[in-house]
Amino acid sequence: MRAARQDALRRALPGEHIAAKGDSSPIQNICLSSQAYQEITVAKSSKKTSFRVEVIPNMYEIGIFKKTLSSRTRLRVTAACAIAALCLCYLGAGMFIRYISTWSLLNIAIIILIYIATLVVGYLLALLIGDIIFAGPWLKKMHLGDSYTPDDIEDQKALLKNKNIYFIFVWLISIIALGFGCDICTGSNIRWYQNIGGIVISMRSTDPTERAAVIRTISNPYHSSKWQDPEIREGLMNCIRDEDDNVRAWAAYLAGKAKISESASDLMDILRSDNFDPISRQEAAIALARLEWKQARGSLLTVMRATFERNHADTVLVPATLFAFYILDDPMAYREALSILDTCLEARDCSPQVLQYAFFYLKSMKKTETAALAFKYLDTPDISQEMRCYATDVLRFTATKNDVPAMKQAFENTPIHAECPVIYRKYHEEAAIILFEHETMRALLVRAIGNIMDAANYDWIYAIGANTSENAQTRKIAETYIRSMNQKNIK
């Protein structure tokens, strides 16, 4: 039977010879070369499948492992030394990244090299495990090296394919175990870098663009779980004192959003000082409001007053301080806001932002005294439509029964299709805040009268809803208030 197989092999491979048992020829002990066996294996296996992955096709022929696999002792010693060296690499790289490095690209390159080394050492560990648990031709080949000769073609095929899936599984487990094990044993610095270390190191980068970019990135609520980490908070505190305007502004913004109360003192310094850029001072003002730092109210009011006196067309600090008082829901700036709007009406040189935020803040206070200012704007014939809209919208929350005749008169004086634009605050990546909604001006007056919920106004509102000549949006608002008054039995 064996002689028949050898004859078949001679016919299949001209020029190669297999001596029959007992033959005294010099080629008696020559068997098929490894390459020849592989060619036969590939040829036969290609009939079954067009693609095959061989992670361990013939391990002894892999150059870097040839000497390692020459004996069991050498394999064990090499694997042990490689694991120890890998741990030292994790230790050295981790310490460098955590305490010395300020260059993110270098850190990424180091970690990639560490992972490549983990793949190689994991392969060695898998070979060691294979030496212990894999039986058959695969194990014999490891032990005997060049002196191992398969009994026949079936043994060689078994060597090539039988342990592939097991080896892949063991290799993957080895990589995972080495990656986590070496990192944990050396202080978990690599995992630290992947979790928060990359952020911390970018915060101390020598490049201000990188510092600003990382703070902007983590200001997204997706990263909110990292905001309370002590190292990130410390890095953020340093960035609030940064020399770069952009870095300082983003740090101030995140300090308020993340509620880092220990930053209040630095934020106050930024707000008060004219030496800092307006954007940083704007961010500091809003951050202090978000921290609910009541001690900042005096400084906010002082900055608002001083900035407006210098420049009625300011678009940064005055709106920011007004918005800060809105966040605080504090009436301390009420009189100042009234004064600002009085001045704006007389001077006509205020920026749209000053007008918008002043009216928005007064609207949020819901004080009836504000209605007088609103009518003052409405009674001025040559002001812009936007200013009239802001004033009308304030009446929704401040008008009383005594103001109804004046509002009805304003309704009659307003063109049917006069519309008010939507005004919203888009602040970084936060959801937009609607300052003023898109409606017709007459609809706003209907709302203002309807909110009083007085039965004396029922017929007037009903007539607007029933008037087919009226703007559709205004009629819809009137119908809504009629239904509401009916439900409350106000007729």
C-alpha positions in Angstrom: 0.0 0.0 0.0 2.8 2.4 0.9 4.7 1.5 -2.3 1.6 2.3 -4.3 1.3 5.7 -2.7 5.0 6.4 -3.5 4.6 5.4 -7.1 1.7 7.7 -7.4 3.7 10.6 -6.0 6.6 9.9 -8.5 4.1 10.1 -11.3 2.7 13.3 -9.9 6.0 15.0 -9.4 8.6 14.3 -12.1 12.1 14.8 -10.9 11.3 14.1 -7.3 12.0 10.6 -5.9 10.7 8.6 -3.0 12.7 5.5 -2.2 10.8 2.4 -1.3 11.4 0.9 2.1 14.7 -1.1 2.2 16.1 0.6 -1.0 19.9 1.1 -0.7 19.9 4.1 -3.1 21.4 7.4 -1.9 18.0 8.9 -2.2 16.5 6.3 0.2 15.8 8.9 3.0 14.8 11.8 0.8 11.1 12.7 1.0 9.0 15.2 -0.7 10.2 18.7 -0.1 8.0 21.1 2.0 7.4 23.1 -1.1 6.3 20.1 -3.1 3.9 19.1 -0.4 2.4 22.5 -0.2 2.0 22.7 -4.0 0.1 19.4 -3.8 -2.0 20.6 -0.9 -2.8 23.9 -2.5 -3.7 22.1 -5.8 -6.0 19.7 -4.1 -7.6 22.2 -1.7 -8.2 24.6 -4.6 -10.6 22.1 -6.0 -12.7 22.5 -2.8 -12.4 26.2 -2.3 -11.1 29.2 -4.1 -9.8 31.0 -1.0 -8.1 29.7 2.2 -6.4 31.5 5.1 -3.4 29.6 6.5 -2.2 31.3 9.7 0.1 28.3 10.5 0.8 26.8 7.1 4.3 25.6 8.1 5.5 27.4 11.1 9.0 26.1 11.1 9.6 27.8 7.8 8.6 31.3 9.1 11.9 33.1 9.4 11.6 35.0 12.7 10.3 31.9 14.5 12.6 29.3 13.0 15.1 29.2 15.8 12.4 29.7 18.4 10.6 26.6 17.3 13.7 24.4 17.1 13.1 23.1 20.7 10.5 23.3 23.5 13.0 24.9 25.9 13.9 27.6 23.5 10.2 28.3 22.8 9.4 28.6 26.5 12.4 30.9 27.2 11.7 33.1 24.2 8.0 33.5 25.1 8.8 34.3 28.7 11.4 36.9 27.7 9.1 38.4 25.1 6.3 38.8 27.6 8.6 40.5 30.1 10.0 42.8 27.4 6.4 43.6 26.4 5.5 44.6 30.0 8.6 46.8 30.1 7.5 48.5 26.8 4.0 49.1 28.3 5.6 50.5 31.4 8.0 52.8 29.6 5.6 54.0 27.0 2.8 54.5 29.5 5.0 56.6 31.9 6.2 58.7 29.0 2.8 59.3 27.6 1.2 60.1 30.9 3.8 62.3 32.5 6.1 63.7 29.8 4.6 63.8 26.3 2.7 66.8 25.0 2.5 65.6 21.4 -0.7 63.6 20.6 0.6 62.3 17.2 3.7 60.8 18.9 1.5 59.2 21.6 -0.7 57.6 18.9 2.4 56.3 17.1 3.8 54.8 20.3 0.5 53.1 21.1 0.3 51.6 17.5 3.9 50.2 17.9 2.9 48.8 21.3 -0.1 47.0 19.8 2.0 45.6 16.9 4.5 44.2 19.5 1.5 42.7 21.3 0.4 41.0 18.1 3.9 39.4 17.7 4.2 38.4 21.4 0.7 37.1 21.3 1.7 34.9 18.4 4.6 33.5 20.4 2.3 32.9 23.3 -0.1 31.1 21.0 2.8 28.9 19.8 3.7 28.1 23.4 0.1 27.1 24.1 0.0 25.1 21.0 3.1 23.2 22.2 1.2 22.3 25.3 -2.3 21.5 24.1 -2.2 20.7 20.3 -1.6 17.1 19.4 -0.7 15.3 16.2 1.5 16.4 13.3 1.3 20.0 14.3 3.0 19.3 17.7 5.5 16.9 16.2 6.6 19.5 13.6 7.2 22.0 16.4 9.3 19.5 18.4 11.3 18.0 15.6 11.7 20.8 13.2 13.6 19.8 10.0 14.0 16.3 11.2 10.2 15.8 11.1 9.0 13.9 8.0 5.4 13.3 7.5 4.5 9.7 7.0 2.4 10.5 4.0 0.6 13.2 2.2 -2.4 13.0 4.6 -0.1 13.8 7.5 1.2 16.9 5.8 -2.3 18.0 4.9 -3.3 17.6 8.5 -0.3 19.7 9.6 -1.5 22.5 7.2 -5.2 22.7 8.0 -6.4 20.9 11.1 -5.3 23.3 13.7 -5.9 26.6 11.9 -9.2 27.6 13.6 -7.9 26.6 17.0 -4.7 28.6 16.6 -6.6 31.7 15.5 -8.8 31.5 18.6 -5.8 31.0 20.9 -3.9 33.8 19.2 -6.8 36.3 19.7 -7.2 35.3 23.3 -3.4 35.7 23.8 -3.5 39.2 22.3 -6.4 40.3 24.5 -4.8 38.8 27.6 -1.4 40.4 26.9 -3.0 43.8 26.1 -5.0 44.1 29.2 -2.6 42.2 31.5 0.5 44.2 30.6 -1.3 47.5 30.9 -2.9 46.7 34.2 0.4 45.4 35.7 2.1 48.6 34.6 -0.4 51.2 35.9 -3.1 51.1 33.2 -1.5 54.1 31.5 -2.4 53.0 28.0 -6.1 52.5 29.0 -5.9 55.9 30.8 -4.8 57.6 27.6 -7.6 56.0 25.6 -10.2 57.0 28.2 -9.2 60.6 29.2 -5.5 60.8 28.8 -5.7 61.9 25.2 -7.9 64.8 26.3 -5.6 65.8 29.2 -2.5 65.7 27.1 -4.1 67.7 24.3 -5.1 70.3 26.9 -1.4 70.8 27.7 -0.3 70.7 24.1 2.1 73.5 22.9 -0.3 74.1 20.0 -3.1 76.5 21.0 -5.2 75.2 18.1 -5.1 71.7 19.5 -5.9 72.9 23.0 -8.9 74.8 21.8 -10.1 72.0 19.5 -10.1 69.4 22.3 -12.0 71.6 24.7 -14.6 72.3 21.9 -14.9 68.6 21.3 -15.5 67.6 24.9 -18.0 70.4 25.4 -20.4 68.3 23.4 -22.9 66.6 25.8 -21.8 63.2 24.4 -18.7 63.6 26.5 -20.4 64.8 29.7 -19.3 61.8 31.6 -15.8 63.1 31.5 -16.6 66.6 32.7 -16.3 65.7 36.4 -13.0 63.8 36.1 -10.4 65.5 38.4 -7.6 65.5 35.8 -9.9 67.0 33.1 -11.1 69.7 35.5 -7.6 70.5 36.5 -6.6 70.8 32.8 -9.6 73.0 32.1 -8.7 75.3 35.0 -5.3 75.8 33.4 -6.9 76.5 30.1 -9.1 79.2 31.6 -5.9 81.0 32.4 -4.5 80.3 28.9 -2.7 83.1 27.0 -4.6 82.3 23.8 -8.0 84.0 23.5 -9.7 81.1 21.7 -8.5 78.5 24.2 -9.6 80.7 27.1 -13.0 81.4 25.6 -13.8 77.7 25.1 -12.5 76.8 28.5 -14.7 79.4 30.1 -17.7 78.1 28.2 -17.1 74.5 29.3 -16.5 75.6 32.9 -20.0 77.0 33.0 -21.6 74.1 31.2 -19.8 71.5 33.3 -20.7 73.4 36.5 -17.0 73.7 37.7 -17.6 76.0 40.6 -13.9 76.3 41.5 -13.4 78.2 38.2 -15.6 81.1 39.4 -12.7 83.2 40.7 -10.9 83.0 37.4 -14.1 83.7 35.5 -14.7 86.8 37.6 -11.2 88.0 36.7 -11.9 87.6 33.0 -15.2 89.3 33.2 -14.0 92.4 35.0 -10.8 93.0 33.1 -10.8 95.1 29.9 -7.4 93.4 29.1 -9.2 90.2 28.0 -10.9 89.9 24.6 -14.7 90.5 24.4 -15.4 86.8 23.5 -13.7 85.5 26.6 -15.5 88.0 28.7 -18.8 87.0 27.1 -18.2 83.3 27.8 -17.2 84.2 31.4 -20.4 86.2 32.0 -22.6 83.3 30.8 -20.6 80.7 32.6 -20.9 82.6 35.9 -24.7 82.7 35.4 -24.8 79.0 34.8 -22.8 78.4 37.9 -25.5 80.5 39.7 -22.8 82.6 41.1 -24.8 85.3 42.8 -21.6 87.2 43.7 -21.1 88.0 40.0 -24.3 90.1 39.7 -22.6 93.3 40.6 -19.8 92.8 38.2 -22.2 91.8 35.4 -24.2 95.0 35.9 -21.1 97.1 36.0 -19.8 95.6 32.8 -23.2 96.0 31.1 -23.4 99.6 32.0 -19.8 100.5 31.2 -19.9 98.7 27.8 -23.2 100.3 26.7 -21.9 103.7 27.6 -18.9 103.3 25.4 -20.7 101.7 22.5 -24.5 101.4 21.9 -23.8 99.1 19.0 -22.0 96.5 21.1 -22.9 93.0 19.9 -21.0 90.9 22.5 -20.9 92.0 26.1 -24.2 93.8 26.6 -26.2 90.9 25.1 -24.2 88.4 27.1 -24.7 90.2 30.4 -28.4 90.5 29.7 -28.6 86.8 28.9 -26.7 86.0 32.1 -29.4 87.9 34.1 -32.0 85.9 32.2 -30.3 82.6 33.1 -30.1 83.8 36.7 -33.8 84.8 36.6 -32.7 87.9 38.5 -34.5 91.3 38.4 -31.3 93.2 39.4 -30.8 94.4 35.8 -34.4 95.3 35.2 -34.0 99.1 35.6 -30.8 99.1 33.6 -32.5 97.2 30.7 -35.3 99.8 30.7 -32.7 102.6 30.6 -30.9 100.9 27.7 -34.1 100.7 25.7 -35.0 104.3 26.4 -31.6 105.3 25.2 -31.9 103.2 22.1 -35.2 104.7 21.2 -33.8 108.2 21.4 -30.4 107.6 19.9 -31.4 105.0 17.2 -27.9 103.7 17.2 -28.2 100.4 19.1 -27.3 97.1 17.6 -30.1 94.6 16.9 -28.6 92.3 19.4 -28.8 94.9 22.2 -32.5 95.5 21.4 -33.3 91.8 21.1 -31.7 90.7 24.4 -33.0 93.7 26.3 -36.6 93.1 25.3 -36.1 89.3 25.8 -34.8 89.9 29.3 -37.7 92.3 30.2 -40.2 89.8 28.7 -38.9 87.1 31.0 -39.3 89.4 34.1 -43.0 89.8 33.3 -43.3 93.1 35.1 -46.3 95.2 34.2 -44.2 98.4 34.3 -42.6 97.2 31.0 -45.9 97.7 29.1 -45.4 101.5 29.2 -42.0 101.2 27.5 -43.6 98.9 24.9 -46.3 101.4 24.1 -43.7 104.1 23.8 -42.0 102.1 21.0 -45.4 101.4 19.3 -46.3 105.1 19.4 -43.1 106.1 17.7 -44.0 106.2 14.0 -40.6 106.0 12.3 -39.0 103.0 14.1 -38.3 99.7 12.3 -40.8 96.9 12.0 -38.5 94.6 14.1 -38.4 97.1 17.0 -42.2 97.3 16.9 -42.4 93.5 16.9 -40.1 93.2 20.0 -42.2 95.7 21.8 -45.5 94.0 20.9 -44.2 90.6 22.0 -43.4 92.0 25.4 -47.0 93.0 25.9 -48.0 89.3 25.9 -46.5 89.0 29.3 -46.8 92.5 30.8 -50.1 94.0 29.6 -53.1 94.4 32.0 -56.8 95.2 31.5 -55.9 98.9 31.5 -53.8 98.4 28.4 -56.5 96.6 26.3 -57.8 99.8 24.6 -54.3 100.8 23.5 -53.6 97.3 22.2 -56.9 97.3 20.3 -55.9 100.6 18.7 -52.5 99.2 17.9 -54.2 96.2 16.2 -56.3 98.5 14.0 -53.2 100.5 13.1 -51.2 97.5 12.1 -51.3 96.2 8.5 -53.1 92.8 8.2 -50.0 91.0 6.8 -47.3 92.7 8.8 -45.1 89.9 10.0 -42.5 89.6 12.8 -39.3 87.6 12.1 -38.2 84.7 14.2 -35.2 85.5 16.4 -33.2 82.8 18.1 -30.0 82.4 19.9 -27.7 79.7 18.5 -25.0 79.2 21.1 -22.2 76.7 20.1 -23.6 73.2 19.8 -26.5 73.8 22.2 -30.2 73.7 21.1 -31.3 77.0 19.8 -33.3 79.3 22.2 -36.2 81.1 20.5 -36.1 84.8 21.6 -39.0 85.9 19.4 -41.3 83.7 17.4 -42.4 84.1 13.8 -45.9 85.5 13.8 -47.9 88.4 12.4 -47.9 91.5 14.6 -51.7 91.5 14.8 -51.5 87.9 16.1 -49.2 89.0 18.9 -51.7 91.7 19.9 -54.5 89.0 19.9 -52.3 86.9 22.2 -51.6 89.9 24.5 -55.3 90.6 24.9 -56.2 86.9 25.0 -53.8 86.2 27.8 -55.7 88.5 30.1 -58.6 86.1 29.8 -61.3 88.8 30.3 -64.9 88.1 29.2 -65.1 91.7 28.0 -62.7 90.8 25.1 -64.5 87.6 24.1 -66.6 89.2 21.3 -63.6 91.1 19.9 -61.5 88.0 19.7 -64.4 86.0 18.2 -64.9 88.6 15.5 -61.3 88.4 14.5 -61.5 84.6 14.2 -64.6 84.8 12.1 -63.3 87.6 9.8 -62.5 85.9 6.5 -60.6 89.0 5.4 -58.1 88.6 8.3 -54.7 86.9 7.9 -55.1 83.2 8.3 -52.4 83.0 11.1 -54.1 85.7 13.1 -57.5 84.0 12.7 -56.0 80.7 13.9 -54.6 82.4 17.0 -58.0 84.0 17.7 -59.8 80.7 17.4 -57.4 79.1 19.8 -58.1 81.7 22.4 -61.9 81.4 21.9 -61.7 77.7 22.5 -59.6 78.2 25.6 -62.1 80.9 27.0 -65.0 78.5 26.2 -63.3 75.7 28.2 -62.8 78.1 31.2 -66.4 79.4 30.7 -65.2 83.0 30.1 -67.8 84.6 27.9 
